[in-house]
Amino acid sequence: MIRLRHLIPTALLISLSVAWAIVLSLAVSAPAQGRKVGRSESKAERKDIKETQKADSKDDKERRKKDLEALKEERKEDRKDLKVMRKDLKEDSKADSKDEKERRKAKPEVVKERKKDDLKALKEERKEDRKDLKEERKDLKDDRKAKSKDLKERKK
């Protein structure tokens, strides 16, 4: 049978060694206090760092300018697409009204019922189209705000 007297000292030794390991790891990972870190650089190194930061900011500015131009181009294309969509919707509504007139001439009673249904459907479609256009405009506006916010944050 194993005696408990022999187990207790080894358990204590193990726990103490683990505790010391933790203390040492914390001491090593803590930053050195009282020392100024990074001041050992020479003037040339600081000048190089300054020049690289300046070049980076210049590159960043050029990149932001290109991004802005691309965004403007996208918006321009989106506006053209919206214009085309509106034109198509207008043409569709004109075609629908012409078809409706022809149907009215052909069968008055059936046409009246169909007209009500078609008008309801057309109104719903127009409502959905207006809603979609409104959402697209809102998305474009949000994109513009996000881009301008990003540009402001980058400037800071």
Number of C-alpha atoms within 10 A of each C-alpha: 3 6 7 8 8 9 10 11 11 11 11 11 11 12 12 12 12 12 12 12 12 12 11 12 11 11 11 10 8 9 10 10 7 6 8 8 10 7 8 8 10 10 9 9 11 12 12 12 12 12 12 12 12 12 12 12 14 12 12 14 15 12 12 16 13 12 14 16 12 12 15 13 12 13 16 12 12 15 14 12 12 15 12 12 14 15 12 12 15 12 12 12 14 12 12 15 14 12 11 18 13 12 16 16 9 11 10 12 10 11 18 14 11 15 19 11 12 15 15 12 12 15 12 12 13 14 12 12 15 13 12 12 15 12 12 14 15 12 12 16 13 12 14 16 12 12 16 13 12 13 16 10 9 12 10 6
